Amino acid sequence: HGLELFRVNKIKFEIVLLTNITQDHLDFHETMENYIKAKLKIYDLNSKYKIINKKFKHLIDRKLIEFGDNYKNIENSKNGIKIKFDYYNETVTIKTPYYGNCYIENLLAFISIINNLKIKLKSFCFPKILGRMQKISNEPITIVDFAHTPDAVENVIKSIKGSLNNKIAVIFGCGG
């Protein structure tokens, strides 16, 4: 909403980045076409770096920094994601407690940001966030996620199924 309503136009950003485009906020934008146009307005903002997920590069006719293949190896298992990437002339491995492609894309975006800003981190810590792939039981494996859009729910289910290889029962609710 902020881009469409010009709420951030006077802010100078160091980085603007587009991670994904999903069916969201159609109550405001009414069509996917309007929604995509609104999301791409992020690249009209005043910023030093303009970064896009490579799978959406075809939507915009501009030279942008792309992310999505800025890694050496990715493991996605019941223990979470482990990703290896180049960082300050060495190969670094980070681990997260999350599962699935949506979290992998977020990690690749993070890597792109720290590399472009030339931020040298001494350690990586990805704490559990309540309600985000939160494992609350091992027997049976029970996970809570606050996904609430069709795309988000589908991503959570695919992530769990792909990482845990278990039967899945879904209980879905939405706060009002």
Sequence and secondary structure as in RCSB ss.txt:
>XXXX:A:sequence
HGLELFRVNKIKFEIVLLTNITQDHLDFHETMENYIKAKLKIYDLNSKYKIINKKFKHLIDRKLIEFGDNYKNIE
NSKNGIKIKFDYYNETVTIKTPYYGNCYIENLLAFISIINNLKIKLKSFCFPKILGRMQKISNEPITIVDFAHTP
DAVENVIKSIKGSLNNKIAVIFGCGG
>XXXX:A:secstr
 TTTTTSSTT  EEEEEE    S  HHHH SHHHHHHHHHGGGGS EEEEEEEGGGGGG  S  EEESS  SEEE
EETTEEEEEEEETTEEEEEEES  SHHHHHHHHHHHHHHHHTT   S       TTSSEEEEETTEEEE    SH
HHHHHHHHHHHHHH            
